[in-house]
Amino acid sequence: MQIAKNAGFSLFLAIAAPALACTVPDDGSAPLRGAVTRVKHLPETEAWQKALPEGTIAQFVLLVDSPRRIRGACYWPVEVRASGELWKRFFVSADGKRVVKD
């Protein structure tokens, strides 16, 4: 009896896990590119970029393999870096319309 319960629970997890997973949108228009652009043009990010020493390049890194569920929706991390140092991490919805600070 216990084996049947464990097997049923394992089957439930196998079916439910993909439904809960975040998948990268694939509609042919590279929608996550908008996520990086949104972070790049936040007022605080633009001010930070202007304050960087001359010659320092800002990097915006989209981590497609590390999505997070926030209030039931999928968000992808965008790390903002300069000289290899993390400045801030933001989480952006796939459509690029919603941004959450880490």
FIMI-12385 format. One line per field, with one value per residue (C-alpha): x, y, z; residue number from 1; chain. Coordinates in nm, 3 decimals, always signed. Each point is the difference from the previous one (the first is absolute). Layout:
u <- [X, ...] .
v <- [Y, ...] .
w <- [Z, ...] .
pos <- [NUM, ...] .
unit <- [A, ...] .
END
This chain:
u <- [+0.000, +0.280, +0.181, -0.311, -0.030, +0.366, -0.035, -0.310, +0.175, +0.303, -0.228, -0.170, +0.336, +0.112, -0.315, -0.016, +0.366, -0.005, -0.323, +0.169, +0.322, +0.074, +0.075, +0.180, -0.253, +0.057, -0.217, +0.273, +0.036, +0.257, -0.230, +0.263, +0.214, -0.258, +0.076, +0.362, -0.097, -0.249, +0.268, +0.254, -0.234, -0.115, +0.081, +0.219, +0.191, +0.059, +0.126, +0.232, +0.140, +0.072, +0.183, +0.231, +0.365, +0.084, +0.070, -0.196, -0.255, -0.334, -0.112, -0.356, -0.018, -0.328, -0.002, -0.251, +0.073, -0.090, -0.362, -0.188, -0.371, -0.113, -0.366, -0.079, +0.171, +0.334, +0.281, +0.352, +0.304, +0.194, +0.329, +0.158, +0.378, +0.309, +0.361, -0.123, -0.176, -0.373, -0.171, -0.366, -0.225, -0.346, -0.273, -0.195, -0.315, +0.029, -0.183, +0.238, -0.285, +0.058, +0.327, +0.069, +0.320, +0.178] .
v <- [+0.000, +0.244, -0.078, +0.092, +0.331, +0.084, -0.090, +0.218, +0.293, -0.042, -0.003, +0.316, +0.176, -0.112, +0.146, +0.315, +0.105, +0.092, +0.193, +0.208, +0.052, +0.321, -0.040, +0.257, +0.157, -0.109, +0.209, +0.089, +0.362, -0.049, +0.140, -0.023, +0.253, +0.251, -0.109, +0.106, +0.325, +0.080, -0.040, +0.196, +0.298, +0.016, +0.346, -0.146, -0.217, +0.289, +0.214, -0.281, -0.036, +0.374, -0.019, -0.280, +0.094, +0.086, -0.309, -0.233, -0.203, -0.093, -0.356, -0.129, -0.376, -0.184, -0.335, -0.207, -0.313, +0.158, +0.118, +0.073, -0.002, +0.324, +0.033, -0.293, +0.140, -0.088, +0.255, -0.025, +0.148, +0.277, +0.071, +0.341, -0.007, +0.211, -0.118, -0.348, +0.127, -0.043, +0.334, -0.114, -0.283, +0.056, -0.248, +0.079, -0.154, -0.167, +0.285, +0.252, +0.199, -0.082, +0.042, -0.110, +0.080, -0.285] .
w <- [+0.000, +0.094, -0.327, -0.198, +0.188, -0.065, -0.367, -0.029, +0.166, -0.228, -0.304, +0.125, +0.037, -0.344, -0.155, +0.213, -0.023, -0.371, +0.050, +0.270, -0.196, -0.183, -0.367, -0.210, -0.237, -0.358, -0.225, -0.248, +0.113, +0.279, +0.271, +0.273, -0.187, +0.126, +0.356, -0.034, -0.173, +0.276, +0.270, -0.205, -0.023, +0.363, +0.142, +0.275, -0.246, -0.239, +0.291, +0.112, -0.352, -0.019, +0.334, -0.113, -0.054, -0.361, -0.204, +0.230, -0.189, +0.155, -0.062, +0.006, +0.044, -0.054, +0.180, -0.196, +0.204, +0.337, -0.014, +0.321, +0.074, +0.160, +0.093, -0.230, -0.311, -0.155, +0.015, -0.138, +0.174, -0.169, +0.174, -0.042, +0.023, -0.060, +0.013, +0.093, +0.313, +0.054, +0.060, +0.018, -0.107, -0.136, -0.086, -0.316, -0.141, -0.339, -0.170, +0.159, +0.153, +0.366, +0.190, +0.359, +0.187, +0.172] .
pos <- [1, 2, 3, 4, 5, 6, 7, 8, 9, 10, 11, 12, 13, 14, 15, 16, 17, 18, 19, 20, 21, 22, 23, 24, 25, 26, 27, 28, 29, 30, 31, 32, 33, 34, 35, 36, 37, 38, 39, 40, 41, 42, 43, 44, 45, 46, 47, 48, 49, 50, 51, 52, 53, 54, 55, 56, 57, 58, 59, 60, 61, 62, 63, 64, 65, 66, 67, 68, 69, 70, 71, 72, 73, 74, 75, 76, 77, 78, 79, 80, 81, 82, 83, 84, 85, 86, 87, 88, 89, 90, 91, 92, 93, 94, 95, 96, 97, 98, 99, 100, 101, 102] .
unit <- [A, A, A, A, A, A, A, A, A, A, A, A, A, A, A, A, A, A, A, A, A, A, A, A, A, A, A, A, A, A, A, A, A, A, A, A, A, A, A, A, A, A, A, A, A, A, A, A, A, A, A, A, A, A, A, A, A, A, A, A, A, A, A, A, A, A, A, A, A, A, A, A, A, A, A, A, A, A, A, A, A, A, A, A, A, A, A, A, A, A, A, A, A, A, A, A, A, A, A, A, A, A] .
END
